[in-house]
Amino acid sequence: MTEPDVRLVRMTDDEVAAWLPAAMAHYEQARLEAGDTPEEAAAGRRASEERFFPDGRLVEGQLLHAIRAGDDEAGWLWLGPWNERGELWWIWDLEVHPAFRRRGIARRAMLLGEEVAREHGASRLMLNVFGYNDGAIALYEGLGYEVASLHMAKPL
């Protein structure tokens, strides 16, 4: 199978501003699907926006990319340092639009993201994936990611 023509293109401030409402709504919905109450999901969204987008712009050091598949915008990848030291980086968000899924684009974007993190001095890359997201879990395991922490829940 031929690797897809995938590139990461840094988003401009205007592109970030246009992306932010939809991406944060997507994050809030994912938290709801993972079992948060509406209040908890909204609080998680607000906390993320306050930490990373305090004035509607991405804070210094965080990198938000459009995923380009050929000439098409196929999704986004957001990664950046976990803290000021910079050796531990985090994949904050990966989204491939439904029309582009099952083509290897997410896998290629992740590999490109690893290169970006290495170039910026990262020695470790981590991420969070909600337990209901079987496809993403399979992708990450296939790329060599291992469980570092596990939260479990049971409805009562």
Secondary structure in CASP SS format (residue, H / E / C, confidence):
PFRMAT SS
TARGET T0000
AUTHOR 0000-0000-0000
METHOD secondary structure of the structure
MODEL  1
M C 1.00
T C 1.00
E C 1.00
P C 1.00
D C 1.00
V E 1.00
R E 1.00
L E 1.00
V E 1.00
R E 1.00
M C 1.00
T C 1.00
D H 1.00
D H 1.00
E H 1.00
V H 1.00
A H 1.00
A H 1.00
W H 1.00
L H 1.00
P H 1.00
A H 1.00
A H 1.00
M H 1.00
A H 1.00
H H 1.00
Y H 1.00
E H 1.00
Q H 1.00
A H 1.00
R H 1.00
L H 1.00
E H 1.00
A C 1.00
G C 1.00
D C 1.00
T C 1.00
P H 1.00
E H 1.00
E H 1.00
A H 1.00
A H 1.00
A H 1.00
G H 1.00
R H 1.00
R H 1.00
A H 1.00
S H 1.00
E H 1.00
E H 1.00
R H 1.00
F H 1.00
F C 1.00
P C 1.00
D C 1.00
G C 1.00
R C 1.00
L C 1.00
V C 1.00
E C 1.00
G C 1.00
Q C 1.00
L E 1.00
L E 1.00
H E 1.00
A E 1.00
I E 1.00
R E 1.00
A E 1.00
G C 1.00
D C 1.00
D E 1.00
E E 1.00
A E 1.00
G E 1.00
W E 1.00
L E 1.00
W E 1.00
L E 1.00
G E 1.00
P E 1.00
W C 1.00
N C 1.00
E C 1.00
R C 1.00
G C 1.00
E C 1.00
L E 1.00
W E 1.00
W E 1.00
I E 1.00
W E 1.00
D E 1.00
L E 1.00
E E 1.00
V E 1.00
H C 1.00
P H 1.00
A H 1.00
F H 1.00
R C 1.00
R C 1.00
R C 1.00
G C 1.00
I H 1.00
A H 1.00
R H 1.00
R H 1.00
A H 1.00
M H 1.00
L H 1.00
L H 1.00
G H 1.00
E H 1.00
E H 1.00
V H 1.00
A H 1.00
R H 1.00
E H 1.00
H C 1.00
G C 1.00
A C 1.00
S C 1.00
R E 1.00
L E 1.00
M E 1.00
L E 1.00
N C 1.00
V C 1.00
F C 1.00
G C 1.00
Y C 1.00
N C 1.00
D H 1.00
G H 1.00
A H 1.00
I H 1.00
A H 1.00
L H 1.00
Y H 1.00
E H 1.00
G H 1.00
L C 1.00
G C 1.00
Y C 1.00
E C 1.00
V C 1.00
A C 1.00
S C 1.00
L C 1.00
H C 1.00
M C 1.00
A C 1.00
K C 1.00
P C 1.00
L C 1.00
END
